[in-house]
Every structure is written in structure tokens, then in C-alpha cells.
């Protein structure tokens, strides 16, 4: 018996890319740093908030490529010459990835009190109804 995968189900024509997205999301390997929240902010809006205390705007980058939102943080070497008796504040680089659905766009990003807020908006497409004409039998010239 052949195992059906999500992309090969007969009712999901053309959704094989969805299976690749799920696999890519599973491979992101995020280790829990930095912590983040995702909240709904209305019917078509979301906000991702990352706790990035100690990072400045210049230390952070946000990119969007092929529906994958990637947030990276890298701090400079400002600690040279400093002697820490205890170091509990993380000062390491990170990368967080989020796969966005079709129609979800990044609307803004801002820093506020050590938190990075990335606002997303889902664009609702217009409903399109298309009538398909049925031709009479004969040669198939598709």
C-alpha cells in the first residue's frame, strides 16, 4: 500500500508546495532564543514580538524571501576590556524563521523597550467566480 502524503492527495491538486513548506518549517531548528509571542490583532492582522534586550536596531535584520520571514540578531564586540563577575544577559547571535501564508505581508517593524514588534497583515483576495464553457464532443485539442 502506498502512503499518501499531503501533496499527493487526489483532492489537493497543486498543493505539493505546501508539503515542502511544512518540511522547511520543521527544519528551522530554533533553540528557544530569543523568546517570542505571536498574537492576533484583529481578523487579518498579526504581531510577532521578540524579546531582544541588549540589541539595537543596527544589530537586527529582517528579511523576507520566498514567504519565509527571517529575523537575525548579531551584537558587536562591545564587551572587550570589561570583566564580568556574572553574565546572565545573553549576548549571542540568533536567527528566527517564520513561514508566511500566501497573502500575508509585513506591514511594519519597530523596537520598543527591548522588544521587536513585527506587524503582519493578511490581504483578503477578492472572490472570483469563473464560468467554464463546456465544448461539444470531438477531437481533444487541449
Protein Blocks (a to p, Z undefined) as FASTA:
>chain_A
ZZddfklpfklghilmmmmmmmmmmmnopghiacdddddebjkbccddddfehiafklpc
cddeehiacdddddddfkgoiacfbdcbdcbdddddddddehiacfbdcdeehiacdddd
dddddddddddddddeddddZZ
